[in-house]
Amino acid sequence: MPKTWFVTGTARGIGAEIVKAALNAGDRVVATGRDPRKIEQTFRSDRLLALPLDVTKEDQVKASVDAAVKKFGTIDVLVNNGGYGQLGVFEEPHQNRFAPSSKRMSLA
């Protein structure tokens, strides 16, 4: 029986690879990101529901979960890949330690 995956941050990287693996396994996927058209173009499948989602906006989170349940009936697997990442050494306190994961880190 296919599972329904709900994956955030699926436009690229690990999120995109998880979506690809789940679809290749025959599962259904709710793939979220800031640009659902890009997600749809990348993963053309009738088992895909691409939705806009900024994980920092609670109303968007609720709307995307409601849409997922309406389309597929359930969510079996949740992968929270979108959101915030830590920049720098974790042990050192700093007021700007956390930043949106959409920011790129420079090693220069």
C-alpha positions as CSV (number, residue, x, y, z in Angstrom):
1,M,0.0,0.0,0.0
2,P,1.5,3.4,-1.0
3,K,2.3,5.8,1.7
4,T,1.7,9.6,1.6
5,W,4.8,11.7,2.3
6,F,4.6,15.4,3.3
7,V,8.0,17.0,2.6
8,T,9.0,20.6,3.1
9,G,11.8,22.4,1.3
10,T,11.6,20.3,-1.9
11,A,12.8,22.7,-4.6
12,R,16.4,21.4,-4.4
13,G,18.9,19.4,-2.4
14,I,17.9,16.7,0.2
15,G,14.2,17.6,-0.1
16,A,14.2,17.1,-3.9
17,E,16.0,13.8,-3.5
18,I,13.4,12.5,-0.9
19,V,10.6,13.4,-3.3
20,K,12.3,11.6,-6.2
21,A,12.9,8.5,-4.0
22,A,9.3,8.4,-2.7
23,L,7.8,8.8,-6.2
24,N,10.1,6.2,-7.6
25,A,8.9,3.8,-4.8
26,G,5.3,4.3,-5.9
27,D,4.3,6.5,-3.0
28,R,2.3,9.8,-3.1
29,V,4.0,13.0,-2.2
30,V,2.9,16.4,-1.0
31,A,6.0,18.5,-1.9
32,T,6.1,22.0,-0.5
33,G,8.2,25.0,-1.2
34,R,8.1,28.7,-2.0
35,D,7.6,28.0,-5.8
36,P,5.2,25.0,-6.4
37,R,5.4,25.5,-10.2
38,K,9.1,24.7,-10.1
39,I,8.3,21.6,-8.0
40,E,5.6,20.5,-10.5
41,Q,7.9,21.0,-13.5
42,T,10.7,19.0,-11.8
43,F,8.5,16.0,-10.6
44,R,5.7,15.5,-13.2
45,S,3.5,12.9,-11.5
46,D,-0.2,12.3,-10.8
47,R,1.0,11.2,-7.3
48,L,2.4,14.6,-6.6
49,L,0.7,17.6,-4.9
50,A,2.9,20.6,-5.0
51,L,2.0,23.4,-2.6
52,P,3.3,26.8,-1.7
53,L,4.7,26.8,1.9
54,D,6.8,29.2,3.9
55,V,7.3,27.2,7.1
56,T,7.5,30.4,9.2
57,K,3.9,31.2,8.3
58,E,1.5,29.2,10.5
59,D,-1.6,29.9,8.2
60,Q,0.3,28.4,5.2
61,V,1.3,25.3,7.3
62,K,-2.4,24.7,8.2
63,A,-3.6,25.3,4.7
64,S,-1.0,22.9,3.2
65,V,-1.8,20.1,5.7
66,D,-5.6,20.5,5.0
67,A,-5.0,20.3,1.2
68,A,-2.8,17.2,1.7
69,V,-5.4,15.4,3.7
70,K,-8.2,16.5,1.3
71,K,-6.3,15.1,-1.7
72,F,-4.7,11.9,-0.2
73,G,-6.8,11.2,3.0
74,T,-3.8,10.9,5.3
75,I,-0.2,11.8,5.9
76,D,2.0,8.8,6.7
77,V,5.5,10.3,6.6
78,L,6.5,13.9,7.5
79,V,9.9,15.2,6.5
80,N,10.5,18.8,7.8
81,N,13.4,19.8,5.5
82,G,12.5,23.5,5.2
83,G,13.1,26.2,7.7
84,Y,16.1,27.5,9.5
85,G,19.7,26.5,9.8
86,Q,22.5,27.3,12.1
87,L,25.3,29.4,10.8
88,G,28.6,29.1,12.6
89,V,29.8,27.2,15.6
90,F,26.9,26.0,17.7
91,E,28.7,26.4,21.0
92,E,29.4,30.1,20.5
93,P,26.5,32.3,21.4
94,H,25.6,34.9,18.8
95,Q,22.4,36.9,18.3
96,N,22.3,36.0,14.5
97,R,23.1,32.3,15.0
98,F,20.0,31.2,13.2
99,A,19.0,32.3,9.7
100,P,16.5,31.1,7.1
101,S,17.8,28.1,5.3
102,S,17.3,29.9,2.0
103,K,20.4,32.1,2.9
104,R,23.6,30.8,1.4
105,M,26.7,30.5,3.5
106,S,30.0,31.9,2.3
107,L,33.3,30.4,3.4
108,A,35.2,33.4,2.1
